[in-house]
């Protein structure tokens, strides 16, 4: 896998501040290179995510895109496979292998009602579960399966090389800063 980008649809202030931040945190921690968000522009979100990267490491970035459909079409033109996470899609286990064979992915997670065109542009409409659930949870499960559970392994954290690092502890909290 060369590149993973996450597109968060329909960010709304103040309603989605925490959820979009959590989508970004999961995307970064599970191996995406960037998050692009649409909806309302939010400089505070951008500052928060950039601060996490500065302190905890990695090369993750965040950017705002006004037009989600135009962004998706640009990724398609650049040979990215478009994966839309939706509870209405095909169950993840049935499609994970062909998705893993793709070099570059744009993973779309919704917010407000997802336009029909997103379903049509997607190469894969994937259901982590066919029950109502959080886009944060769907993204975490999907990226973990995509990366074959490597994000859950201790060695995974070595790629970040940030100023702040957690030292695993059975009891308590240990940080190396």
Phi and psi in degrees as a GROMACS rama.xvg file:
@    title "Ramachandran Plot"
@    xaxis  label "Phi"
@    yaxis  label "Psi"
@TYPE xy
-91.0389  -49.0796  UNK-2
-144.414  134.742  UNK-3
-126.886  122.539  UNK-4
-117.389  147.701  UNK-5
-118.091  131.228  UNK-6
-111.011  116.794  UNK-7
-98.4274  116.907  UNK-8
-84.4071  140.403  UNK-9
64.2945  45.6236  UNK-10
-62.4118  127.678  UNK-11
-123.149  130.486  UNK-12
-93.4271  140.831  UNK-13
-86.8978  -2.21757  UNK-14
-54.1114  -41.6117  UNK-15
-104.349  10.2659  UNK-16
-53.6139  -51.8008  UNK-17
-71.3597  -41.083  UNK-18
-64.2426  -46.515  UNK-19
-64.7757  -37.8837  UNK-20
-60.3622  -43.2469  UNK-21
-67.4762  -35.8016  UNK-22
-60.2498  -44.2404  UNK-23
-63.8208  -43.579  UNK-24
-61.2317  -44.068  UNK-25
-65.4995  -45.0858  UNK-26
-55.622  -48.017  UNK-27
-63.4896  -51.3811  UNK-28
-64.9773  -26.7618  UNK-29
-103.029  12.2918  UNK-30
106.355  6.66512  UNK-31
-75.4314  156.644  UNK-32
-92.3481  -23.5337  UNK-33
-159.243  160.067  UNK-34
-124.611  136.705  UNK-35
-116.231  134.842  UNK-36
-124.66  150.638  UNK-37
-120.937  177.285  UNK-38
100.007  -130.776  UNK-39
-87.4153  135.491  UNK-40
-67.4265  140.302  UNK-41
-141.979  93.1391  UNK-42
-61.1255  -32.4719  UNK-43
-64.2838  -41.2596  UNK-44
-60.4971  -46.7611  UNK-45
-61.8747  -42.8209  UNK-46
-64.548  -42.4816  UNK-47
-62.6126  -48.2274  UNK-48
-65.905  -42.1342  UNK-49
-62.5963  -35.8831  UNK-50
-64.8914  -40.0836  UNK-51
-60.3546  -46.7389  UNK-52
-62.8171  -41.8396  UNK-53
-61.5029  -41.8952  UNK-54
-83.0642  -39.4963  UNK-55
-100.581  -9.02197  UNK-56
92.7919  179.157  UNK-57
97.6385  179.637  UNK-58
-117.289  21.4385  UNK-59
-65.8262  144.031  UNK-60
-135.356  163.667  UNK-61
-131.295  141.059  UNK-62
-147.939  157.118  UNK-63
-101.044  140.465  UNK-64
-131.585  125.769  UNK-65
-70.0906  -40.3572  UNK-66
-114.717  105.722  UNK-67
-63.0495  -43.1182  UNK-68
-64.2614  -42.4167  UNK-69
-62.3459  -40.405  UNK-70
-62.9556  -44.9675  UNK-71
-61.0494  -44.3087  UNK-72
-63.1342  -36.982  UNK-73
-65.0583  -43.3883  UNK-74
-62.4318  -41.4732  UNK-75
-60.4162  -42.9651  UNK-76
-62.4773  -28.5797  UNK-77
-92.8794  20.9358  UNK-78
65.0773  31.536  UNK-79
-87.6828  138.787  UNK-80
-77.8328  135.311  UNK-81
-100.39  117.851  UNK-82
-115.093  115.827  UNK-83
-104.297  118.298  UNK-84
-86.0192  116.216  UNK-85
-149.035  142.352  UNK-86
-68.5823  -8.39603  UNK-87
-92.9642  0.505073  UNK-88
-86.2347  -170.63  UNK-89
-77.7354  138.348  UNK-90
-54.7839  135.098  UNK-91
-47.6187  -47.8353  UNK-92
-58.0427  -26.366  UNK-93
-76.6923  -16.7084  UNK-94
-127.577  -1.065  UNK-95
-63.5898  -38.4224  UNK-96
-64.0126  -47.6909  UNK-97
-64.8008  -31.6374  UNK-98
-68.8331  -40.9306  UNK-99
-62.2485  -25.351  UNK-100
-80.5711  -9.66105  UNK-101
-81.5127  144.562  UNK-102
-79.2412  -42.0126  UNK-103
-128.589  133.017  UNK-104
-125.544  140.44  UNK-105
-110.99  117.461  UNK-106
-103.287  123.566  UNK-107
-104.376  128.754  UNK-108
-121.985  140.174  UNK-109
-84.4811  177.565  UNK-110
-143.833  -93.0558  UNK-111
-71.6114  -173.574  UNK-112
-57.9258  128.687  UNK-113
-80.2992  128.168  UNK-114
-62.8459  145.437  UNK-115
-53.7591  -36.0555  UNK-116
-60.7269  -29.3527  UNK-117
-63.0319  -44.3546  UNK-118
-60.6191  -38.587  UNK-119
-74.3632  -35.8065  UNK-120
-75.646  -25.262  UNK-121
-66.0207  137.995  UNK-122
-76.7928  -30.047  UNK-123
-138.349  122.627  UNK-124
-101.477  110.025  UNK-125
-115.135  133.743  UNK-126
-105.76  120.762  UNK-127
-72.7473  -36.8924  UNK-128
-153.084  152.614  UNK-129
-94.4641  35.0315  UNK-130
-125.328  155.717  UNK-131
-57.8245  135.458  UNK-132
-159.302  175.082  UNK-133
-82.6524  142.077  UNK-134
-65.7631  -27.2239  UNK-135
-65.9481  -47.6226  UNK-136
-64.2081  -43.3941  UNK-137
-59.7326  -44.0703  UNK-138
-64.171  -43.7042  UNK-139
-61.8281  -47.4768  UNK-140
-63.4322  -45.4046  UNK-141
-61.099  -50.8541  UNK-142
-64.3628  -35.0519  UNK-143
-65.0313  -43.2565  UNK-144
-67.8392  -40.3882  UNK-145
-59.6575  -42.2668  UNK-146
-89.6114  10.8351  UNK-147
55.5059  46.3386  UNK-148
64.3153  9.86479  UNK-149
-59.2223  -35.6714  UNK-150
-60.8345  -17.2316  UNK-151
-89.1694  -6.31823  UNK-152
-93.8265  145.474  UNK-153
-55.4972  -39.5822  UNK-154
-62.7999  -24.8956  UNK-155
-55.8717  -40.0376  UNK-156
-65.3434  -18.1053  UNK-157
-64.5386  -21.8134  UNK-158
-73.43  -17.4185  UNK-159
-83.6179  -41.1156  UNK-160
48.7798  50.025  UNK-161
-89.8616  174.969  UNK-162
-66.2338  -34.9873  UNK-163
-108.915  135.731  UNK-164
-145.556  138.731  UNK-165
-83.6931  135.307  UNK-166
-99.2539  113.827  UNK-167
-52.8916  136.379  UNK-168
-144.781  135.631  UNK-169
-68.8186  -32.0775  UNK-170
-138.926  128.176  UNK-171
94.9961  -173.553  UNK-172
-125.983  128.561  UNK-173
-128.895  122.269  UNK-174
-117.719  140.811  UNK-175
-107.123  114.313  UNK-176
